[in-house]
Amino acid sequence: MTVRISPELAEILPSFALGVLRYTDVTVSPSPKMLQGRINLFVESLRLEHELSRINEIEGVTQWRSGFKRLGIDPSRYRPSSEALLRRLLQGNPFFWINSAVDVNNFLSVLHALPYGIYDEAKLEGDVVCRLGQASDVYEGLNGRDVHMEGKLVLADELGAFGSPIVDSKRTPVEEGSTSLMQVIFFHEQLTPEQQQEILGSTARMFTEINGGEVRSSIIVTAR
């Protein structure tokens, strides 16, 4: 499987990049108490450090809102998933527990203020491209609603769009029993290659610390 960024998208966001990690022999389970305690402690410190009314001062939020605008996406109507998670927590809502893989993924998304996606590779077909959505790119999102992805940033395989920094589809979720996973980090344009590599490395370490398995590959996919 290869992952690439479409030329059309590269023209609009020339410094856009993806961090792609592929894992094998992962054990997905309910999140251990240790992880839950660590995340809850982080959420408490997050609320002390940031106010909801000043969320746009967080660099990742600011940069991805700017990127969405350049793509013609209204970031107030279609929020980057990382911003949506941050807003939910800063509003006082609890962290939403799903499983050990998704919970680590969501924690890292909030920690770095970057959209993260995690997908079951067994449910993917062929190569993956990050592109702007087409009229045919409609799927049932993890939020339970049909989402029309035309003109929005998507990940697509041979079967069509399955993921996005807005909301992922119900076709490729990671569940208990999933063992081979692909994780995608949507890097905004202001991150340096060194920062991207640092985030990629720390992501791989924490993910395997909690879920076991091995990192089959870890790459940065650039727009150009």
PLY file of the C-alpha trace (Angstrom):
ply
format ascii 1.0
element vertex 224
property float x
property float y
property float z
element edge 223
property int vertex1
property int vertex2
end_header
0.00 0.00 0.00
1.23 3.47 -0.87
-0.07 6.81 0.41
0.19 9.97 -1.65
-1.13 13.53 -1.80
-2.95 14.56 -5.00
-1.34 17.22 -7.25
-4.52 19.34 -6.98
-4.17 19.48 -3.21
-0.43 20.15 -3.44
-1.12 23.23 -5.56
-3.27 24.75 -2.81
-1.24 23.61 0.23
2.31 23.09 -1.08
3.83 22.51 2.37
1.09 20.17 3.60
2.28 16.75 4.80
0.98 13.52 6.25
2.57 11.37 8.90
1.73 7.73 8.14
2.35 4.89 10.60
1.46 1.26 9.92
1.25 -1.18 12.81
1.11 -4.99 12.92
0.24 -7.49 15.69
-1.59 -4.83 17.70
-3.85 -5.81 20.62
-6.86 -3.50 20.88
-8.72 -3.63 24.20
-10.60 -1.39 26.61
-8.20 1.35 27.70
-6.22 0.41 30.82
-6.72 2.44 33.99
-3.18 3.79 33.67
-3.99 5.37 30.31
-7.32 6.69 31.53
-5.63 8.32 34.52
-2.96 9.89 32.33
-5.51 11.29 29.90
-7.81 12.59 32.65
-4.85 14.37 34.28
-3.96 15.95 30.94
-7.54 17.11 30.42
-7.52 18.80 33.85
-4.28 20.65 33.02
-5.65 21.57 29.58
-8.66 23.27 31.16
-6.42 25.20 33.56
-4.17 26.37 30.72
-6.76 27.27 28.06
-10.16 28.91 27.94
-12.73 27.96 25.31
-13.07 31.61 24.28
-9.34 31.69 23.43
-9.07 28.34 21.64
-7.98 30.07 18.43
-4.72 30.99 20.17
-3.65 27.33 20.02
-1.31 27.10 17.03
-2.68 23.87 15.61
-6.22 25.24 15.73
-5.22 28.51 14.08
-3.16 26.87 11.35
-5.73 24.25 10.41
-8.54 26.79 10.32
-6.39 28.80 7.92
-5.70 25.69 5.82
-9.39 24.87 5.61
-10.19 28.39 4.43
-7.58 28.10 1.66
-9.25 24.87 0.57
-12.64 26.59 0.47
-13.91 24.77 3.59
-15.73 26.82 6.22
-13.91 25.87 9.47
-16.79 27.10 11.61
-19.19 24.71 9.89
-16.78 21.83 9.33
-14.28 21.87 12.16
-11.00 19.95 12.07
-11.48 16.93 14.31
-8.70 18.05 16.67
-10.44 21.39 17.24
-13.78 19.64 17.77
-12.18 17.41 20.42
-10.51 20.36 22.13
-13.76 22.34 22.18
-15.64 19.40 23.64
-13.15 19.02 26.48
-12.88 22.76 27.19
-16.67 22.88 27.43
-16.36 20.53 30.40
-17.39 17.32 28.68
-15.56 14.12 29.68
-13.13 12.30 27.42
-15.12 9.78 25.35
-13.67 6.29 25.81
-13.84 3.85 22.88
-10.88 1.46 22.93
-7.14 1.54 23.57
-6.21 2.38 19.96
-8.81 5.08 19.35
-8.31 6.60 22.80
-4.54 6.99 22.30
-5.22 8.41 18.85
-7.67 10.99 20.22
-5.37 11.90 23.11
-2.47 12.56 20.72
-4.76 14.62 18.50
-5.63 16.88 21.44
-2.05 16.93 22.75
-0.63 18.16 19.43
-3.77 20.01 18.23
-3.57 18.06 14.96
-6.19 15.88 13.24
-5.32 12.19 13.64
-6.97 9.23 11.93
-6.72 5.54 12.82
-7.96 2.85 10.42
-8.20 -0.94 10.23
-6.01 -1.93 7.28
-8.03 -5.09 6.70
-10.94 -2.85 5.66
-8.90 -0.86 3.12
-8.51 -1.73 -0.56
-5.46 -0.77 -2.61
-3.48 2.45 -2.39
-4.56 5.58 -0.50
-4.66 9.14 -1.78
-5.31 12.34 0.15
-7.36 14.62 -2.11
-10.36 16.90 -2.29
-13.66 15.07 -2.16
-15.80 14.45 -5.22
-19.59 14.47 -5.59
-19.64 10.67 -5.18
-17.78 10.82 -1.85
-20.65 10.28 0.56
-20.34 8.01 3.60
-21.84 7.29 6.98
-19.64 9.04 9.49
-18.65 7.88 12.94
-21.10 10.51 14.17
-23.92 8.40 12.69
-24.81 10.89 9.97
-24.35 10.67 6.22
-21.65 13.19 5.31
-21.15 14.65 1.86
-17.43 15.16 1.36
-17.40 16.99 -1.96
-14.78 19.76 -1.80
-13.49 18.60 1.57
-10.16 17.03 2.45
-10.44 13.23 2.34
-8.46 10.01 2.39
-9.64 7.56 -0.28
-8.78 4.03 -1.33
-10.01 2.07 -4.35
-13.51 1.92 -2.83
-13.76 5.68 -2.30
-13.41 8.11 0.59
-13.11 6.58 4.05
-11.41 9.21 6.20
-11.00 12.92 6.72
-9.56 15.41 9.21
-13.24 16.31 9.81
-14.94 12.96 10.47
-14.07 9.38 9.52
-16.40 6.79 8.03
-17.95 3.74 9.63
-16.34 1.56 6.94
-12.83 1.44 8.41
-13.00 1.85 12.22
-10.57 0.16 14.58
-12.30 -2.30 16.90
-11.28 -4.97 19.38
-9.92 -7.70 17.14
-8.22 -5.29 14.71
-4.54 -6.20 14.45
-3.09 -4.28 11.46
-3.67 -0.54 11.60
-2.83 2.59 9.65
-2.53 5.88 11.54
-2.48 9.20 9.71
-1.42 12.57 11.15
-2.49 15.66 9.22
0.41 18.11 9.61
-0.31 21.79 9.01
2.12 23.78 6.87
3.92 25.63 9.67
5.47 22.51 11.19
9.11 21.97 10.26
10.34 18.55 9.04
12.11 18.16 12.38
8.89 18.81 14.29
7.02 16.37 12.07
9.58 13.64 12.73
9.48 14.29 16.47
5.69 13.97 16.55
5.83 10.85 14.38
8.35 9.21 16.71
6.56 10.07 19.95
3.27 8.89 18.44
4.73 5.50 17.52
6.28 5.07 20.98
3.10 5.82 22.91
0.87 3.85 20.58
2.94 0.65 20.85
3.47 1.17 24.58
-0.28 0.91 25.09
-1.33 -1.41 22.26
1.75 -3.55 21.71
2.65 -4.65 18.21
5.32 -3.28 15.93
5.62 -0.29 13.65
5.85 -1.78 10.16
6.59 1.57 8.55
6.72 5.23 9.54
6.95 7.89 6.84
6.29 11.53 6.07
4.32 12.02 2.85
4.86 15.50 1.44
2.72 17.43 -1.03
5.76 17.96 -3.28
0 1
1 2
2 3
3 4
4 5
5 6
6 7
7 8
8 9
9 10
10 11
11 12
12 13
13 14
14 15
15 16
16 17
17 18
18 19
19 20
20 21
21 22
22 23
23 24
24 25
25 26
26 27
27 28
28 29
29 30
30 31
31 32
32 33
33 34
34 35
35 36
36 37
37 38
38 39
39 40
40 41
41 42
42 43
43 44
44 45
45 46
46 47
47 48
48 49
49 50
50 51
51 52
52 53
53 54
54 55
55 56
56 57
57 58
58 59
59 60
60 61
61 62
62 63
63 64
64 65
65 66
66 67
67 68
68 69
69 70
70 71
71 72
72 73
73 74
74 75
75 76
76 77
77 78
78 79
79 80
80 81
81 82
82 83
83 84
84 85
85 86
86 87
87 88
88 89
89 90
90 91
91 92
92 93
93 94
94 95
95 96
96 97
97 98
98 99
99 100
100 101
101 102
102 103
103 104
104 105
105 106
106 107
107 108
108 109
109 110
110 111
111 112
112 113
113 114
114 115
115 116
116 117
117 118
118 119
119 120
120 121
121 122
122 123
123 124
124 125
125 126
126 127
127 128
128 129
129 130
130 131
131 132
132 133
133 134
134 135
135 136
136 137
137 138
138 139
139 140
140 141
141 142
142 143
143 144
144 145
145 146
146 147
147 148
148 149
149 150
150 151
151 152
152 153
153 154
154 155
155 156
156 157
157 158
158 159
159 160
160 161
161 162
162 163
163 164
164 165
165 166
166 167
167 168
168 169
169 170
170 171
171 172
172 173
173 174
174 175
175 176
176 177
177 178
178 179
179 180
180 181
181 182
182 183
183 184
184 185
185 186
186 187
187 188
188 189
189 190
190 191
191 192
192 193
193 194
194 195
195 196
196 197
197 198
198 199
199 200
200 201
201 202
202 203
203 204
204 205
205 206
206 207
207 208
208 209
209 210
210 211
211 212
212 213
213 214
214 215
215 216
216 217
217 218
218 219
219 220
220 221
221 222
222 223
